[in-house]
Amino acid sequence: MMIAGIVAVCIVLAVLAFFVPRLSRHPERGTQRTLGAGSRVGGKAPGVLGRLFSKPFRSSSKAVGNSGSAGRRARGRMPF
């Protein structure tokens, strides 16, 4: 369920970044802030569990950043 949600958010951010690059930064940062909070809370678990609980949030945050930058990069490559 969480994977489908992250994929949907990445697609929406990529499309938003392609059509309105400046306005896409605020939702991207908000999503990364939320995922960062989840990563911090998951990291408070002791030992190996902390790393295991925080990893999905870290990789999701990285994916959100990459999809936003890919949309802006594709917009920059358009000939018009």
PDB file as gemmi writes it, atoms N, CA and C in Angstrom:
CRYST1    1.000    1.000    1.000  90.00  90.00  90.00 P 1                      
ATOM      1  N   MET A   1       0.824  -1.188   0.000  1.00  0.00           N  
ATOM      2  CA  MET A   1       0.000   0.000   0.000  1.00  0.00           C  
ATOM      3  C   MET A   1       0.875   1.261   0.000  1.00  0.00           C  
ATOM      4  N   MET A   2       1.893   1.232   0.830  1.00  0.00           N  
ATOM      5  CA  MET A   2       2.766   2.401   0.895  1.00  0.00           C  
ATOM      6  C   MET A   2       3.540   2.579  -0.408  1.00  0.00           C  
ATOM      7  N   ILE A   3       3.919   1.472  -1.021  1.00  0.00           N  
ATOM      8  CA  ILE A   3       4.665   1.551  -2.279  1.00  0.00           C  
ATOM      9  C   ILE A   3       3.809   2.199  -3.360  1.00  0.00           C  
ATOM     10  N   ALA A   4       2.538   1.807  -3.422  1.00  0.00           N  
ATOM     11  CA  ALA A   4       1.640   2.392  -4.421  1.00  0.00           C  
ATOM     12  C   ALA A   4       1.448   3.888  -4.175  1.00  0.00           C  
ATOM     13  N   GLY A   5       1.376   4.282  -2.919  1.00  0.00           N  
ATOM     14  CA  GLY A   5       1.241   5.698  -2.587  1.00  0.00           C  
ATOM     15  C   GLY A   5       2.460   6.504  -2.999  1.00  0.00           C  
ATOM     16  N   ILE A   6       3.637   5.967  -2.755  1.00  0.00           N  
ATOM     17  CA  ILE A   6       4.868   6.666  -3.122  1.00  0.00           C  
ATOM     18  C   ILE A   6       4.988   6.763  -4.635  1.00  0.00           C  
ATOM     19  N   VAL A   7       4.625   5.696  -5.340  1.00  0.00           N  
ATOM     20  CA  VAL A   7       4.674   5.726  -6.810  1.00  0.00           C  
ATOM     21  C   VAL A   7       3.716   6.793  -7.335  1.00  0.00           C  
ATOM     22  N   ALA A   8       2.518   6.864  -6.762  1.00  0.00           N  
ATOM     23  CA  ALA A   8       1.544   7.870  -7.198  1.00  0.00           C  
ATOM     24  C   ALA A   8       2.059   9.283  -6.937  1.00  0.00           C  
ATOM     25  N   VAL A   9       2.657   9.498  -5.773  1.00  0.00           N  
ATOM     26  CA  VAL A   9       3.202  10.819  -5.448  1.00  0.00           C  
ATOM     27  C   VAL A   9       4.332  11.182  -6.405  1.00  0.00           C  
ATOM     28  N   CYS A  10       5.182  10.225  -6.733  1.00  0.00           N  
ATOM     29  CA  CYS A  10       6.285  10.492  -7.659  1.00  0.00           C  
ATOM     30  C   CYS A  10       5.770  10.859  -9.049  1.00  0.00           C  
ATOM     31  N   ILE A  11       4.739  10.161  -9.498  1.00  0.00           N  
ATOM     32  CA  ILE A  11       4.179  10.465 -10.820  1.00  0.00           C  
ATOM     33  C   ILE A  11       3.552  11.849 -10.836  1.00  0.00           C  
ATOM     34  N   VAL A  12       2.795  12.158  -9.793  1.00  0.00           N  
ATOM     35  CA  VAL A  12       2.159  13.480  -9.719  1.00  0.00           C  
ATOM     36  C   VAL A  12       3.214  14.580  -9.669  1.00  0.00           C  
ATOM     37  N   LEU A  13       4.273  14.381  -8.883  1.00  0.00           N  
ATOM     38  CA  LEU A  13       5.325  15.398  -8.793  1.00  0.00           C  
ATOM     39  C   LEU A  13       6.081  15.556 -10.110  1.00  0.00           C  
ATOM     40  N   ALA A  14       6.315  14.459 -10.816  1.00  0.00           N  
ATOM     41  CA  ALA A  14       7.019  14.557 -12.098  1.00  0.00           C  
ATOM     42  C   ALA A  14       6.185  15.333 -13.116  1.00  0.00           C  
ATOM     43  N   VAL A  15       4.882  15.059 -13.155  1.00  0.00           N  
ATOM     44  CA  VAL A  15       4.007  15.775 -14.084  1.00  0.00           C  
ATOM     45  C   VAL A  15       3.913  17.244 -13.691  1.00  0.00           C  
ATOM     46  N   LEU A  16       3.775  17.500 -12.397  1.00  0.00           N  
ATOM     47  CA  LEU A  16       3.701  18.875 -11.915  1.00  0.00           C  
ATOM     48  C   LEU A  16       4.996  19.624 -12.215  1.00  0.00           C  
ATOM     49  N   ALA A  17       6.136  18.963 -12.022  1.00  0.00           N  
ATOM     50  CA  ALA A  17       7.422  19.597 -12.297  1.00  0.00           C  
ATOM     51  C   ALA A  17       7.607  19.860 -13.778  1.00  0.00           C  
ATOM     52  N   PHE A  18       7.009  19.031 -14.628  1.00  0.00           N  
ATOM     53  CA  PHE A  18       7.130  19.254 -16.061  1.00  0.00           C  
ATOM     54  C   PHE A  18       6.313  20.458 -16.505  1.00  0.00           C  
ATOM     55  N   PHE A  19       5.088  20.578 -15.988  1.00  0.00           N  
ATOM     56  CA  PHE A  19       4.208  21.653 -16.454  1.00  0.00           C  
ATOM     57  C   PHE A  19       4.426  22.977 -15.722  1.00  0.00           C  
ATOM     58  N   VAL A  20       4.672  22.961 -14.436  1.00  0.00           N  
ATOM     59  CA  VAL A  20       4.914  24.186 -13.671  1.00  0.00           C  
ATOM     60  C   VAL A  20       6.126  23.967 -12.748  1.00  0.00           C  
ATOM     61  N   PRO A  21       7.335  24.123 -13.283  1.00  0.00           N  
ATOM     62  CA  PRO A  21       8.537  23.783 -12.513  1.00  0.00           C  
ATOM     63  C   PRO A  21       8.697  24.563 -11.210  1.00  0.00           C  
ATOM     64  N   ARG A  22       8.373  25.826 -11.220  1.00  0.00           N  
ATOM     65  CA  ARG A  22       8.566  26.609  -9.995  1.00  0.00           C  
ATOM     66  C   ARG A  22       7.588  26.223  -8.899  1.00  0.00           C  
ATOM     67  N   LEU A  23       6.368  25.937  -9.298  1.00  0.00           N  
ATOM     68  CA  LEU A  23       5.344  25.591  -8.309  1.00  0.00           C  
ATOM     69  C   LEU A  23       5.490  24.161  -7.794  1.00  0.00           C  
ATOM     70  N   SER A  24       6.328  23.363  -8.414  1.00  0.00           N  
ATOM     71  CA  SER A  24       6.466  21.972  -7.986  1.00  0.00           C  
ATOM     72  C   SER A  24       7.407  21.822  -6.792  1.00  0.00           C  
ATOM     73  N   ARG A  25       8.198  22.821  -6.517  1.00  0.00           N  
ATOM     74  CA  ARG A  25       9.178  22.680  -5.435  1.00  0.00           C  
ATOM     75  C   ARG A  25       8.528  22.625  -4.051  1.00  0.00           C  
ATOM     76  N   HIS A  26       7.465  23.368  -3.850  1.00  0.00           N  
ATOM     77  CA  HIS A  26       6.828  23.382  -2.530  1.00  0.00           C  
ATOM     78  C   HIS A  26       6.208  22.020  -2.177  1.00  0.00           C  
ATOM     79  N   PRO A  27       5.425  21.401  -3.075  1.00  0.00           N  
ATOM     80  CA  PRO A  27       4.910  20.064  -2.743  1.00  0.00           C  
ATOM     81  C   PRO A  27       6.022  19.022  -2.596  1.00  0.00           C  
ATOM     82  N   GLU A  28       7.088  19.170  -3.380  1.00  0.00           N  
ATOM     83  CA  GLU A  28       8.204  18.228  -3.268  1.00  0.00           C  
ATOM     84  C   GLU A  28       8.866  18.335  -1.899  1.00  0.00           C  
ATOM     85  N   ARG A  29       9.111  19.546  -1.462  1.00  0.00           N  
ATOM     86  CA  ARG A  29       9.740  19.731  -0.147  1.00  0.00           C  
ATOM     87  C   ARG A  29       8.821  19.282   0.981  1.00  0.00           C  
ATOM     88  N   GLY A  30       7.509  19.526   0.829  1.00  0.00           N  
ATOM     89  CA  GLY A  30       6.566  19.069   1.850  1.00  0.00           C  
ATOM     90  C   GLY A  30       6.544  17.558   1.963  1.00  0.00           C  
ATOM     91  N   THR A  31       6.583  16.885   0.820  1.00  0.00           N  
ATOM     92  CA  THR A  31       6.608  15.427   0.826  1.00  0.00           C  
ATOM     93  C   THR A  31       7.901  14.916   1.434  1.00  0.00           C  
ATOM     94  N   GLN A  32       9.012  15.532   1.076  1.00  0.00           N  
ATOM     95  CA  GLN A  32      10.290  15.114   1.646  1.00  0.00           C  
ATOM     96  C   GLN A  32      10.352  15.388   3.146  1.00  0.00           C  
ATOM     97  N   ARG A  33       9.740  16.470   3.590  1.00  0.00           N  
ATOM     98  CA  ARG A  33       9.709  16.768   5.020  1.00  0.00           C  
ATOM     99  C   ARG A  33       8.911  15.714   5.774  1.00  0.00           C  
ATOM    100  N   THR A  34       7.784  15.304   5.204  1.00  0.00           N  
ATOM    101  CA  THR A  34       6.959  14.278   5.838  1.00  0.00           C  
ATOM    102  C   THR A  34       7.686  12.940   5.894  1.00  0.00           C  
ATOM    103  N   LEU A  35       8.319  12.569   4.782  1.00  0.00           N  
ATOM    104  CA  LEU A  35       9.066  11.313   4.771  1.00  0.00           C  
ATOM    105  C   LEU A  35      10.279  11.372   5.689  1.00  0.00           C  
ATOM    106  N   GLY A  36      10.889  12.539   5.810  1.00  0.00           N  
ATOM    107  CA  GLY A  36      12.009  12.695   6.738  1.00  0.00           C  
ATOM    108  C   GLY A  36      11.587  12.520   8.177  1.00  0.00           C  
ATOM    109  N   ALA A  37      10.380  13.001   8.510  1.00  0.00           N  
ATOM    110  CA  ALA A  37       9.872  12.809   9.866  1.00  0.00           C  
ATOM    111  C   ALA A  37       9.647  11.332  10.141  1.00  0.00           C  
ATOM    112  N   GLY A  38       9.113  10.605   9.163  1.00  0.00           N  
ATOM    113  CA  GLY A  38       8.933   9.165   9.330  1.00  0.00           C  
ATOM    114  C   GLY A  38      10.252   8.446   9.499  1.00  0.00           C  
ATOM    115  N   SER A  39      11.255   8.892   8.756  1.00  0.00           N  
ATOM    116  CA  SER A  39      12.577   8.282   8.866  1.00  0.00           C  
ATOM    117  C   SER A  39      13.189   8.536  10.241  1.00  0.00           C  
ATOM    118  N   ARG A  40      13.009   9.744  10.753  1.00  0.00           N  
ATOM    119  CA  ARG A  40      13.548  10.051  12.080  1.00  0.00           C  
ATOM    120  C   ARG A  40      12.853   9.240  13.162  1.00  0.00           C  
ATOM    121  N   VAL A  41      11.541   9.096  13.058  1.00  0.00           N  
ATOM    122  CA  VAL A  41      10.806   8.323  14.062  1.00  0.00           C  
ATOM    123  C   VAL A  41      11.194   6.851  13.971  1.00  0.00           C  
ATOM    124  N   GLY A  42      11.308   6.329  12.748  1.00  0.00           N  
ATOM    125  CA  GLY A  42      11.706   4.936  12.588  1.00  0.00           C  
ATOM    126  C   GLY A  42      13.122   4.687  13.062  1.00  0.00           C  
ATOM    127  N   GLY A  43      13.988   5.668  12.928  1.00  0.00           N  
ATOM    128  CA  GLY A  43      15.373   5.526  13.355  1.00  0.00           C  
ATOM    129  C   GLY A  43      15.557   5.503  14.854  1.00  0.00           C  
ATOM    130  N   LYS A  44      14.527   5.849  15.598  1.00  0.00           N  
ATOM    131  CA  LYS A  44      14.640   5.845  17.054  1.00  0.00           C  
ATOM    132  C   LYS A  44      14.501   4.451  17.649  1.00  0.00           C  
ATOM    133  N   ALA A  45      14.118   3.496  16.834  1.00  0.00           N  
ATOM    134  CA  ALA A  45      14.050   2.115  17.313  1.00  0.00           C  
ATOM    135  C   ALA A  45      15.482   1.639  17.596  1.00  0.00           C  
ATOM    136  N   PRO A  46      15.641   0.749  18.550  1.00  0.00           N  
ATOM    137  CA  PRO A  46      16.994   0.345  18.934  1.00  0.00           C  
ATOM    138  C   PRO A  46      17.682  -0.547  17.902  1.00  0.00           C  
ATOM    139  N   GLY A  47      18.963  -0.284  17.707  1.00  0.00           N  
ATOM    140  CA  GLY A  47      19.836  -1.143  16.925  1.00  0.00           C  
ATOM    141  C   GLY A  47      19.478  -1.278  15.463  1.00  0.00           C  
ATOM    142  N   VAL A  48      19.503  -2.513  15.013  1.00  0.00           N  
ATOM    143  CA  VAL A  48      19.268  -2.818  13.608  1.00  0.00           C  
ATOM    144  C   VAL A  48      17.838  -2.467  13.206  1.00  0.00           C  
ATOM    145  N   LEU A  49      16.910  -2.576  14.129  1.00  0.00           N  
ATOM    146  CA  LEU A  49      15.515  -2.242  13.828  1.00  0.00           C  
ATOM    147  C   LEU A  49      15.371  -0.783  13.402  1.00  0.00           C  
ATOM    148  N   GLY A  50      16.142   0.095  13.997  1.00  0.00           N  
ATOM    149  CA  GLY A  50      16.089   1.511  13.632  1.00  0.00           C  
ATOM    150  C   GLY A  50      16.463   1.732  12.179  1.00  0.00           C  
ATOM    151  N   ARG A  51      17.506   1.044  11.737  1.00  0.00           N  
ATOM    152  CA  ARG A  51      17.909   1.173  10.337  1.00  0.00           C  
ATOM    153  C   ARG A  51      16.868   0.553   9.408  1.00  0.00           C  
ATOM    154  N   LEU A  52      16.306  -0.572   9.823  1.00  0.00           N  
ATOM    155  CA  LEU A  52      15.299  -1.229   8.990  1.00  0.00           C  
ATOM    156  C   LEU A  52      14.019  -0.413   8.883  1.00  0.00           C  
ATOM    157  N   PHE A  53      13.612   0.223   9.976  1.00  0.00           N  
ATOM    158  CA  PHE A  53      12.374   1.001   9.960  1.00  0.00           C  
ATOM    159  C   PHE A  53      12.534   2.326   9.227  1.00  0.00           C  
ATOM    160  N   SER A  54      13.732   2.901   9.216  1.00  0.00           N  
ATOM    161  CA  SER A  54      13.905   4.205   8.586  1.00  0.00           C  
ATOM    162  C   SER A  54      14.269   4.106   7.106  1.00  0.00           C  
ATOM    163  N   LYS A  55      14.735   2.938   6.656  1.00  0.00           N  
ATOM    164  CA  LYS A  55      15.182   2.804   5.272  1.00  0.00           C  
ATOM    165  C   LYS A  55      14.079   3.061   4.243  1.00  0.00           C  
ATOM    166  N   PRO A  56      12.862   2.542   4.398  1.00  0.00           N  
ATOM    167  CA  PRO A  56      11.838   2.820   3.378  1.00  0.00           C  
ATOM    168  C   PRO A  56      11.545   4.308   3.227  1.00  0.00           C  
ATOM    169  N   PHE A  57      11.601   5.041   4.322  1.00  0.00           N  
ATOM    170  CA  PHE A  57      11.338   6.474   4.259  1.00  0.00           C  
ATOM    171  C   PHE A  57      12.478   7.214   3.570  1.00  0.00           C  
ATOM    172  N   ARG A  58      13.710   6.795   3.819  1.00  0.00           N  
ATOM    173  CA  ARG A  58      14.854   7.432   3.162  1.00  0.00           C  
ATOM    174  C   ARG A  58      14.832   7.188   1.664  1.00  0.00           C  
ATOM    175  N   SER A  59      14.582   5.948   1.252  1.00  0.00           N  
ATOM    176  CA  SER A  59      14.578   5.647  -0.178  1.00  0.00           C  
ATOM    177  C   SER A  59      13.386   6.304  -0.870  1.00  0.00           C  
ATOM    178  N   SER A  60      12.267   6.423  -0.177  1.00  0.00           N  
ATOM    179  CA  SER A  60      11.106   7.104  -0.759  1.00  0.00           C  
ATOM    180  C   SER A  60      11.378   8.587  -0.929  1.00  0.00           C  
ATOM    181  N   SER A  61      12.052   9.189   0.032  1.00  0.00           N  
ATOM    182  CA  SER A  61      12.395  10.600  -0.073  1.00  0.00           C  
ATOM    183  C   SER A  61      13.339  10.837  -1.243  1.00  0.00           C  
ATOM    184  N   LYS A  62      14.276   9.919  -1.429  1.00  0.00           N  
ATOM    185  CA  LYS A  62      15.197  10.022  -2.553  1.00  0.00           C  
ATOM    186  C   LYS A  62      14.450   9.899  -3.885  1.00  0.00           C  
ATOM    187  N   ALA A  63      13.478   8.998  -3.947  1.00  0.00           N  
ATOM    188  CA  ALA A  63      12.695   8.802  -5.163  1.00  0.00           C  
ATOM    189  C   ALA A  63      11.854  10.035  -5.487  1.00  0.00           C  
ATOM    190  N   VAL A  64      11.297  10.666  -4.465  1.00  0.00           N  
ATOM    191  CA  VAL A  64      10.504  11.886  -4.673  1.00  0.00           C  
ATOM    192  C   VAL A  64      11.385  12.997  -5.233  1.00  0.00           C  
ATOM    193  N   GLY A  65      12.571  13.152  -4.681  1.00  0.00           N  
ATOM    194  CA  GLY A  65      13.492  14.167  -5.187  1.00  0.00           C  
ATOM    195  C   GLY A  65      13.918  13.898  -6.616  1.00  0.00           C  
ATOM    196  N   ASN A  66      14.178  12.625  -6.929  1.00  0.00           N  
ATOM    197  CA  ASN A  66      14.593  12.288  -8.285  1.00  0.00           C  
ATOM    198  C   ASN A  66      13.477  12.502  -9.296  1.00  0.00           C  
ATOM    199  N   SER A  67      12.237  12.204  -8.917  1.00  0.00           N  
ATOM    200  CA  SER A  67      11.144  12.374  -9.875  1.00  0.00           C  
ATOM    201  C   SER A  67      10.874  13.851 -10.137  1.00  0.00           C  
ATOM    202  N   GLY A  68      10.962  14.681  -9.119  1.00  0.00           N  
ATOM    203  CA  GLY A  68      10.781  16.116  -9.326  1.00  0.00           C  
ATOM    204  C   GLY A  68      11.863  16.708 -10.199  1.00  0.00           C  
ATOM    205  N   SER A  69      13.098  16.321  -9.939  1.00  0.00           N  
ATOM    206  CA  SER A  69      14.193  16.860 -10.746  1.00  0.00           C  
ATOM    207  C   SER A  69      14.139  16.324 -12.173  1.00  0.00           C  
ATOM    208  N   ALA A  70      13.666  15.095 -12.359  1.00  0.00           N  
ATOM    209  CA  ALA A  70      13.541  14.546 -13.710  1.00  0.00           C  
ATOM    210  C   ALA A  70      12.488  15.308 -14.513  1.00  0.00           C  
ATOM    211  N   GLY A  71      11.390  15.688 -13.880  1.00  0.00           N  
ATOM    212  CA  GLY A  71      10.368  16.462 -14.567  1.00  0.00           C  
ATOM    213  C   GLY A  71      10.874  17.834 -14.970  1.00  0.00           C  
ATOM    214  N   ARG A  72      11.607  18.484 -14.071  1.00  0.00           N  
ATOM    215  CA  ARG A  72      12.164  19.799 -14.404  1.00  0.00           C  
ATOM    216  C   ARG A  72      13.243  19.692 -15.476  1.00  0.00           C  
ATOM    217  N   ARG A  73      14.035  18.630 -15.422  1.00  0.00           N  
ATOM    218  CA  ARG A  73      15.085  18.414 -16.420  1.00  0.00           C  
ATOM    219  C   ARG A  73      14.467  18.151 -17.799  1.00  0.00           C  
ATOM    220  N   ALA A  74      13.398  17.375 -17.843  1.00  0.00           N  
ATOM    221  CA  ALA A  74      12.729  17.110 -19.121  1.00  0.00           C  
ATOM    222  C   ALA A  74      12.123  18.385 -19.678  1.00  0.00           C  
ATOM    223  N   ARG A  75      11.590  19.222 -18.819  1.00  0.00           N  
ATOM    224  CA  ARG A  75      11.033  20.495 -19.276  1.00  0.00           C  
ATOM    225  C   ARG A  75      12.119  21.373 -19.868  1.00  0.00           C  
ATOM    226  N   GLY A  76      13.280  21.375 -19.262  1.00  0.00           N  
ATOM    227  CA  GLY A  76      14.397  22.174 -19.756  1.00  0.00           C  
ATOM    228  C   GLY A  76      14.927  21.711 -21.096  1.00  0.00           C  
ATOM    229  N   ARG A  77      14.725  20.442 -21.427  1.00  0.00           N  
ATOM    230  CA  ARG A  77      15.201  19.914 -22.700  1.00  0.00           C  
ATOM    231  C   ARG A  77      14.230  20.101 -23.844  1.00  0.00           C  
ATOM    232  N   MET A  78      13.040  20.585 -23.557  1.00  0.00           N  
ATOM    233  CA  MET A  78      12.048  20.772 -24.616  1.00  0.00           C  
ATOM    234  C   MET A  78      12.511  21.905 -25.544  1.00  0.00           C  
ATOM    235  N   PRO A  79      12.222  21.800 -26.837  1.00  0.00           N  
ATOM    236  CA  PRO A  79      12.736  22.793 -27.785  1.00  0.00           C  
ATOM    237  C   PRO A  79      12.006  24.127 -27.739  1.00  0.00           C  
ATOM    238  N   PHE A  80      10.874  24.211 -27.076  1.00  0.00           N  
ATOM    239  CA  PHE A  80      10.122  25.477 -27.053  1.00  0.00           C  
ATOM    240  C   PHE A  80      10.213  26.157 -25.734  1.00  0.00           C  
TER     241      PHE A  80                                                      
END                                                                             
